[in-house]
Amino acid sequence: MKILQVQFENRAGHTLRGIVTLPDTDGPVPFVVHLHCFAGSCGGYKSMYVHLSRALAKQGIGSVRFDFYGNGESDGEFEDMGFDGLLTDAADIFAWAAKQPYVDSEKLFLSGQSMGGYIAASSAPQLKPHGLVLLCPGAGMWFGCAQRADGVVQTGHDYADLEGLCYKMAFNYEMAKHPDPFTEAQNYGGPVLILRADDDRLVDEGTCARYAEDYIDPELHTVAGGGHNFATMAARAAVEEVVAAFIKKHI
């Protein structure tokens, strides 16, 4: 396979940095844009996205995973990240991918895990990817977000210490201005895969079922164990198998 370090400037003039993983084939290939989770990076928890990208490449499918602005190796600090910025970053990354010579833009999929799944679902009606992959989509972060921010602000701070990251409450207030995640996800008509682990304590089965109501004949899968990050060898192997099969089915 081929690994490329890539970067480009988003619409705000900030540099986003990421990794492209390609199969050893010539010409444009089916391709996935993957969006990472909250406070994460393009490698994923315990390199989950790295391994998923490599597994897809072995199946003839390319992918890219960028750090959002304020995360990982991209410009900015975590405290600079805004919810609206995540949506525009997703759109800019998707547009960038569609222009690359190694990407079959007619078979360009959008994928995301947790917060990345929330952003992917909210972006899909506008971006119109060939297919959509939602890995434990984190819609729950929207519900009560303004109230949680109010609780922090009442202590005299406009931020929380998130395991060493400065998490500004402005992020929550910006997110609260949006419609609920399920309303925002409506009107995407392409194929959809929704997948979670059966012991995920952050995204429950009801969240995935509610997302499914917005789509035409979505595929819902549950893997055994691994929690929110699919953090067992068996769970990750299952995720890789299911995601690859879904993409191959729709190309």
Disulfide bonds with the S-S distance in Angstrom:
none
